[in-house]
Amino acid sequence: MAITSKDIISLSQARAKLTELCEEVRTKGSEKIITKNGGSCAALIDAERLDHYHRLEREQIHIGLLQEAIKGIADLNAKKVLSLAQLKSRHGR
């Protein structure tokens, strides 16, 4: 769902209408951007959607780790390895 100008709310408006905003976010699935001094400072989104975003983020991390593990196995199979001494000399330790 795209954010429109009616979804951008000042902090003072958000304080005054927090109950109504929470209900709208929960029932309609909308998202609100809260501004302070003209700049965005927070977002109001449904808690289930936030959980979903966090699960997606963890999945992306896991996919990246799996891709690195697959690359490491491929490097081992191709004999693209360094000894500990080579690694230390390469990185100056």
C-alpha positions in Angstrom: 0.0 0.0 0.0 1.5 3.3 -1.0 1.9 6.2 1.4 -0.1 9.3 0.5 0.0 12.8 1.9 -2.9 12.0 4.3 -0.6 9.3 5.8 1.9 11.9 6.9 1.0 13.4 10.2 2.8 15.8 12.5 3.8 14.7 16.0 1.3 17.0 17.6 -1.6 15.6 15.4 -0.4 12.1 16.3 -0.5 12.8 20.0 -4.1 14.2 19.7 -5.4 11.4 17.5 -3.3 8.4 18.6 -6.2 6.1 19.4 -7.9 6.8 16.1 -4.6 6.4 14.2 -3.9 3.1 15.9 -7.4 1.8 15.0 -7.0 2.9 11.4 -3.6 1.2 11.1 -4.9 -2.0 12.7 -8.1 -2.3 10.7 -7.2 -0.9 7.3 -3.5 -1.9 7.2 -2.4 1.6 6.5 0.9 3.0 7.6 1.5 6.5 9.0 4.6 8.6 8.9 5.0 10.9 11.9 7.0 14.1 11.4 8.7 16.4 13.8 9.9 19.8 12.7 9.1 18.9 9.1 11.2 15.7 9.0 10.1 12.1 9.4 10.8 10.8 12.9 8.7 7.6 13.3 6.3 5.3 11.6 3.1 3.8 12.9 2.4 0.3 11.4 0.4 -2.7 12.5 2.3 -4.9 14.9 1.7 -8.0 12.8 3.2 -6.2 9.8 6.2 -5.2 11.9 6.6 -8.9 12.9 6.4 -9.9 9.2 9.1 -7.3 8.3 11.4 -8.7 11.0 10.9 -12.3 9.8 11.8 -11.2 6.2 14.9 -9.4 7.5 16.0 -12.6 9.4 15.3 -14.7 6.3 17.5 -12.4 4.2 20.3 -12.8 6.8 20.0 -16.5 6.7 20.0 -16.6 2.9 23.2 -14.5 2.9 24.8 -16.9 5.4 23.8 -19.9 3.3 25.2 -18.3 0.2 28.5 -17.7 1.9 28.6 -21.3 3.2 27.9 -22.6 -0.3 30.7 -20.4 -1.7 33.0 -21.6 1.0 32.3 -25.2 0.2 32.9 -24.5 -3.5 36.2 -22.8 -2.7 37.3 -25.8 -0.6 36.4 -28.2 -3.4 38.3 -26.0 -5.9 41.3 -26.0 -3.5 41.1 -22.2 -3.1 42.3 -22.2 0.4 44.9 -20.3 2.4 46.9 -21.6 5.3 46.7 -19.7 8.6 50.2 -18.2 8.0 49.2 -17.0 4.5 46.0 -15.5 5.9 47.9 -13.7 8.7 50.5 -12.3 6.3 47.9 -11.2 3.8 46.1 -9.1 6.5 49.2 -8.0 8.4 48.8 -9.9 11.6 
